[in-house]
Amino acid sequence: METSLARRLFLRTLIASLCVTAGLAIITLLAGDFDETAGRILATTAFVSLYSLMGLPGGVLLDQGRARMLAWVLVSLASLSFLLAMAAVWGDGDDLWKPLVVTSAFAGACAQIAAATSRRRETDGRAVDRLYLASIVLGFLLAGLISYAAVAEVDGGGYYRFLGAVAVANVLSALLQPIVRRMAPAAPPAAEGASPRLVLTLDRLPPQEAIEEVVTSLARHGSTVERVERQS
């Protein structure tokens, strides 16, 4: 129940930050008065939205009870990146942009892996497994290349062409996973096209939050609850 409440609060905060960001951008563009303070406020709301979205897959994993270490690493990196961004925006933080790029790059890699992990199914075939592993390797490789480019201030064109090739391969490995998963043959029905049924007899009617937790737990194991019947 506490996890569900925290998730709703996080999503509401994310929605509010996105709305505020869009509203400030519209007002600034229409007013035509874009001073330094307005730019900092707009950058702040943009960073709130960016790192909230980046940390969202970690919240999904925590809600599913899967890969908790990855989820907490992602949440920590996204939070640290946001703090560095605020220090750079509102303070004299020219020396903070390099660590900000490093933490953001690895937060992005963890976010991609967390999103892919949250969609994993026990029925995934070898092709999906290999794409999943490839996305992990490519994601961290891309984060490392971006970090090195920022810290060492690389200006060679060949380096960035290689970085771009890794980025394309990384995106491809992430996009192919759900496509290949959908191409897998569907599991045969339980009997004559009828959905399998699980009947639970309880001594009393549980609260709605308990029912939602059971449905979520079944979803983690690949079973979708199509209907919940209540009988007195």
Secondary structure, DSSP 8 states (H G I E B T S, - for coil): -HHHHHHHHHHHHHHHHHHHHHHHHHHHHHH----HHHHHHHHHHHHHHHHHHHHHHHHHHHHHT--HHHHHHHHHHHHHHHHHHHHHHHTT-GGGHHHHHHHHHHHHHHHHHHHHHHT--TT--HHHHHHHHHHHHHHHHHHHHHHHHHHHT---HHHHHHHHHHHHHHHHHHHHHHHHHHHS-----SBTTB--------SS---HHHHHHHHHHHHHTT----------
